[in-house]
Amino acid sequence: MLVNSYNADVISGNPDLNDVYVYEKAKHAVGKSKFSVWLDNLKVFCRIRKERYDVAIACGSYSPTLAKYAFMTGARLKIGYANKDAPGLFLNNPVSPLSGTAHEVMSVFNLLGPLGIHDGPGKLILVPDGQELRKFQEYRINTLKDSGKPVIAIAISARLRANKWPVEKFMALIDQILSQNSAYVLLLWAPGSESNLTFPGDDESAERICSHFGGRIAAYPTHSLKALIAAIAGSDIVVTLDTGSLHMAAAMGKVTIALMTKGKSLTWYPWKTESIVLTADNNVEDIQVNDVLGAVNKYIGSCREK
């Protein structure tokens, strides 16, 4: 599998992979020149070409970059969704998209058709890093004393404006969960300042929430993707916006409460895990606190029974 350095930890340890090749995007390479990034990426593709792969699959909807990368592998058979105006420029086995509305998992799985694979995909797979998971489990034991209560991870970050939920609503939700005294709340957020143009984070929002609740909630800094994966793996219920944490939760079989716009919910809902998807037409901020609380309460009892 070829992945970029920003998301490589998501597939680290996956038992179905023999080799992982990591390239870098110039915008993610802090302190490196574009030339050095391009040179390093060229070396990655040279390593791939030396393996003489038979098949390369551009996994995703049509993208000229994906198609170009499939071509650069040197594989004999290059599969992917092609541009109708230039179907054979980089791909010699273009695939027709599925008709109607299909989940992104189904759209990617459809690319296996030329290889005679049609049975349908199973669940997602995500393997937490062992060291990070042990670190979080120790934190959970030391910070959250009552092991009988489920831990609700609330992930407050989303990059797109339409996918954001107001801090005030998060605080109202947390306040109601705490008033029921039936679960612990674990706050998760993207590290960094909201003023960072390259990697905007939610440190300010997290600080505001933590200050409001004092020591009544747990706040776990996730300065790496591995740490975020471990925190989600160690939680029982995940309340999340439409971002990476949604799919990480689904991949680890967590009960997932997802706040999404209606359009995105049709193709990016949590895949094959117990979930409730709450939607708004254009902006997630229109979703009501009581609706999210109702979804959470539906699962708190079953988590306590486990």
BADREN-809663 format. One line per 3 residues: for each residue x, y, z of C-alpha. Coordinates in steps of 0.2 Angstrom, whole numbers. Each point is the difference from the previous one (the first is absolute). Layout:
residues N
X,Y,Z | ...
This chain:
residues 306
0,0,0 | 6,18,-4 | -6,13,13
6,17,5 | 9,4,16 | -15,9,7
-11,-16,1 | 13,-14,0 | -4,-5,18
-17,-4,-5 | 6,-16,-9 | 15,-4,11
-1,-17,6 | -14,-6,-12 | 2,-19,-1
-6,0,-19 | 15,11,-5 | 17,-6,-5
8,16,-4 | -4,19,3 | 8,14,-11
-1,17,8 | 1,16,-11 | -1,18,7
-10,15,-6 | 10,16,0 | -12,9,11
2,-13,13 | 19,0,0 | 4,14,12
18,6,-2 | 3,-9,-17 | 1,8,-17
-11,-6,-14 | 14,-6,-9 | 6,-12,14
-18,-6,2 | -2,-4,-19 | 17,-9,0
-5,-11,15 | -16,-4,-8 | 9,-5,-16
10,-12,10 | -16,-8,7 | -7,-3,-18
17,-7,-5 | -1,-13,14 | -18,-4,-5
5,-2,-19 | 14,-12,5 | -13,-12,8
-8,-2,-18 | -18,0,7 | -13,-8,-12
-14,12,5 | -2,17,7 | -17,7,6
-4,18,2 | -11,-1,15 | -13,13,1
-11,11,-12 | 8,7,-15 | 16,10,3
13,5,-12 | 13,-2,14 | -6,-18,4
0,-5,-18 | 18,7,-2 | 6,-9,15
-7,-16,-7 | 9,3,-16 | 16,4,9
0,-17,9 | 5,-8,-17 | -14,-14,3
-6,-9,-15 | -18,2,4 | -5,17,6
-18,1,7 | -10,15,6 | -14,12,-4
4,10,-15 | -4,17,-7 | -13,-2,-13
9,13,-11 | 17,-9,1 | -4,-18,6
17,-8,-5 | 13,13,4 | 7,-9,15
-12,-15,3 | -1,-15,-12 | -15,-8,9
-12,14,4 | -15,-4,10 | -18,7,-1
-7,8,16 | -14,-9,9 | -17,7,-4
-10,10,13 | 6,4,18 | 14,-12,6
10,0,16 | 18,5,-3 | 5,-18,6
-11,-7,-14 | 7,12,-13 | 18,-6,4
-5,-18,1 | -7,2,-17 | 17,2,-7
4,-18,3 | -13,-5,-13 | 14,-2,-14
8,-13,12 | -16,-10,1 | -3,4,18
-19,5,3 | -5,-8,16 | -1,16,10
11,8,13 | 0,-4,19 | 4,11,14
14,13,1 | 16,-5,9 | 10,12,11
14,-7,12 | 4,12,14 | 19,2,4
3,-12,15 | 11,13,10 | -12,14,-2
-15,-11,5 | 9,-5,16 | 3,18,3
-18,5,-2 | -6,-15,10 | 11,5,15
-7,18,-2 | -18,-7,1 | 3,-11,15
9,15,9 | -12,14,-5 | -17,-9,-1
-2,-10,16 | -17,-7,-2 | 3,-14,-13
-19,-4,0 | -4,16,-9 | 3,1,-19
12,13,-8 | -8,11,-13 | 13,8,-11
-5,16,-7 | 10,6,-15 | -3,18,-3
11,4,-15 | -4,1,-18 | 9,10,-14
-15,5,-11 | -11,14,6 | -16,-10,-5
6,-14,11 | 3,10,16 | -12,0,15
1,15,12 | 10,-1,16 | -16,5,10
-9,-15,-6 | 14,-12,4 | 0,8,18
-19,-2,1 | 1,-18,-5 | 14,-4,12
-9,9,14 | -15,-11,-2 | 10,-16,-1
9,4,16 | -17,5,8 | -6,-18,-3
16,-7,9 | -1,-15,-11 | 16,2,-11
17,8,0 | 4,13,-14 | 17,0,-9
4,15,-10 | 9,-2,-16 | 6,13,-12
13,4,-14 | 15,8,9 | 6,17,-5
-6,18,-1 | -15,4,-10 | 11,14,-8
12,-12,-7 | -3,1,-19 | 8,-16,-5
-6,-11,14 | -14,9,9 | -5,-8,17
-12,2,14 | 11,3,15 | -10,16,4
-17,-9,-1 | 6,-14,11 | 7,12,13
-16,9,1 | -10,-17,2 | 12,-6,13
0,16,10 | -19,0,0 | -1,-18,7
16,0,11 | 5,-17,5 | -17,-8,-4
6,-6,-18 | 15,-8,-6 | 10,9,-14
13,-11,-9 | 12,9,-11 | 3,-10,-17
16,8,-7 | 1,-15,-12 | -12,-10,-11
5,-15,10 | -5,8,16 | -17,5,-7
-3,-18,-6 | 5,-7,17 | -12,12,9
-14,-5,-11 | 4,-19,2 | -1,2,19
-17,9,0 | -17,-8,-1 | -10,13,-9
6,13,-13 | -9,16,-3 | 8,8,-16
-1,12,-14 | 2,-5,-18 | 19,-2,1
13,-14,2 | -5,-4,17 | -17,-6,-6
8,-13,-12 | 13,-5,13 | -14,-4,13
-9,-10,-13 | 15,-10,-5 | 3,-5,18
-19,-5,2 | -4,14,12 | -18,6,3
1,16,-10 | -11,16,1 | 3,10,-16
-5,18,-4 | 0,2,-18 | -8,10,-15
-13,-10,-9 | 10,0,-16 | 16,-7,8
-10,-13,10 | -6,-9,-15 | 18,-5,-5
11,2,16 | -11,-7,14 | 9,-11,13
3,-17,-9 | -6,-16,8 | -1,5,18
-14,4,13 | -3,18,-4 | -13,14,-1
3,14,-13 | -8,17,4 | -1,12,-15
-4,18,-5 | -3,6,-17 | 15,11,-3
9,4,17 | 3,-12,14 | -3,14,13
-18,-2,-3 | -1,-17,9 | -8,2,17
8,-5,16 | -14,-10,6 | 0,-11,-16
19,-4,4 | -4,-3,18 | -14,-12,-5
11,-10,-11 | 14,-1,13 | -13,-6,13
-6,-14,-11 | 17,-8,2 | 6,4,17
-10,-14,9 | 6,-13,-12 | 18,5,3
-2,-1,18 | -7,-18,-1 | 16,-5,-9
